[in-house]
């Protein structure tokens, strides 16, 4: 392939990726949680260990795969739930628990090793909102 076609190929790949962008998981939607639970079980079959036995970066990769498998975007879901701010509903709490899975055992300072920018702010806000 000639180099002159490379920009066109990159543009096509980018447009394809944009068209395949996944939505955030709907908040308070029990059916969405059921899809996530099914995807969680399916993803367990692919990973070498249970999420609790994985290092934080691998837990994040695991959870992102769960969301993708269910048809949702992890990062968009995290930002949407954090922006919503209210996690009193049981379904929203379950969604928050799944979103927080990669951060179990991590200090607030260590969050920056996994999250950046808007995702980091969303995770910090969600953790504050769920503190007892």
ZICORPE-V607988 format. One record per residue. PHI is phi as a letter, one per 30 degrees, with the letter a starting at -180 (none if undefined). Layout:
PHI ; PHI
This chain:
none ; d ; d ; d ; c ; e ; e ; d ; d ; d ; d ; d ; d ; d ; d ; d ; d ; d ; d ; c ; d ; c ; d ; d ; d ; d ; d ; i ; c ; d ; d ; d ; d ; d ; d ; d ; d ; d ; d ; d ; d ; d ; d ; e ; d ; c ; d ; d ; b ; d ; e ; d ; c ; c ; d ; e ; d ; d ; d ; d ; d ; d ; d ; d ; d ; e ; d ; e ; d ; d ; j ; b ; c ; d ; d ; d ; d ; e ; d ; d ; d ; d ; d ; d ; i ; c ; b ; d ; d ; d ; d ; d ; d ; d ; d ; d ; e ; d ; d ; d ; e ; d ; c ; e ; i ; c ; d ; e ; d ; d ; e ; d ; d ; c ; b ; b ; h ; d ; d ; d ; d ; d ; d ; d ; d ; d ; d ; d ; d ; c ; d ; d
